[in-house]
């Protein structure tokens, strides 16, 4: 029996270029990673803490899809969570990416559903590529993987 699933609706494991993911998701590394409004975690904060040997944490925070984020954590927690992934780079897997939407339109921008701490760790580790779980537009995926040179347009 043939599947009724559209290829774009399936979750795909893919290796993508980190710089392209950051660009597509519109992450401004100069601003940092913002879990707490108006108080972003900056790369310099993470690097400073690495030198001070703070203890990492493996306690997950949650995501915007499967697990409701029902608590507020301070920046120290988020930095400790990033440190955990820096010290355990083999766990930089399962980052869930989809596409931004507007009304009934799927935009050509990546949205990080789960994996912000892992992405921050990958940036600090200066990784070139990371593995993601992707469920969005194939043209965006082709750009993220390097199969296309130019980002897709609307």
N, C-alpha and C positions, 0 to 999 in steps of 0.2 A: 504494500500500500504506500503510495507517495505521501510525503510529508507536506502539510499545508504551510509550514513555516517558511517565511521569507528569509533569505540568507542574512539580511540586515538585522533580523530580530533574534538571531542566535548569538550566544556569547562565544567569543573567539579568544583564544589565548594567543597573544602576539607580542613580539619583541619590537619596541618602538624607540625612537631617538628621544632622549629626555629633553633636549633643548626644544625640539618641535612640540612635544607635549606641553611644556611650560608656555611656549608661545601661543599654542592653540587654546589652552585653558586660561590665557590672559593672566598668568601669575607674574606679578612684578616683584622680582627678587630684591629690588631696592627697598620695597615696602616691607616685605617679609611675609610670614604665614600668619593669618589672622583667625584665631579661634575665639579670642575675646575682643569684642569691638573696641576700636581705638587703642589697642595695646598689642600690636603684632609681635611675633617672635621673629627676630632678625637673624640672618646668618651669622653676624658677628656675636650675637648673644649665645648661639649654639657653640661656636668655636671657642668662646671664652670659657664656657662651662666645661668643655672637653678638657681644657688645660687644668681646670680646678678639680677634676676627677669626681664629679657628682655621680651618684648612683643612678643607673638607668632603671626604667620600669617596664615590665612586660604586660602590665594591666591595660587591656584595650579601652578605648574611649567610646567607640560607637561609630556609626556611619549614618548616612541619610537615606538608606534603603532598607536593609534588614534589621538593624538594631537602632532603636531610637536613642538619640543623644539626650539623656534626661538629667544631666548634671553639668555644672560649670566647673572647670578646672583652671587653676592659675597657670601662668606661663612656665613655671618651674616643672609642673607635671608634663606639659607638652614637650619641653626640652628633654626631660628624662625619657619620655617615650621615643623621641627622635634618637637619643643616645642608644637606646636599646637596639634599634635597627642599624645604627652605625656599627655597633659591636656584633651584630648578628646579620650581616648582609645577605646570608642565605635565606632570610625571611622577607626579603624585599620582593615578595610575590603576592599575587591576588589583588593588585591595585585595580579597582573597578572604575572604568571610564565609559561614559556615554556621551551624548551630544546635548548641547543647550537647545531648548525649545522656546518658541514664541507663538502663542496661540496654537494653530495646527501645523506649524512649520518647524522643521528640524534644521537648526542653524549649523554652519560648518565649524563650530567651536567645540572643543572637548570640555566635558564637565567631570570633575573628580567626584565620584560617588563615595568611594571609600579608599583611603590610602594616603591622606595628606602627610602623616608622620613619615611614611615610607618614602614619599617623594622628597620631603625635606632631607631625609637621611641620604638619599641618592644624590641630591645636589651637593651636600657637604662632602660626600665621598667622591665627587666629580666623576660620576658614572656617565658613560656616553649613551648607554641603552638600558632599558628596564623592561621587564615582562609585565603585561597588563591583561586584564580581562576586559574585552571590548564588546559593546553591543550597539554600536551606532552606525553612522553613514560610512559606506565603504570607501568613498573618495577621501574622507577625512582619515580613515585608517591607512589608505595608500600613502598619504602624505606623512603621517606619523611614522610609518615603517620605512620611508625612503623610496617607495616604489614610484611616487610622484615627487617632482622637484619643487613645485609651487603649491601653496595651500589652496584648497578649493574655495570658490566664491559662493555666495548665496545662490 
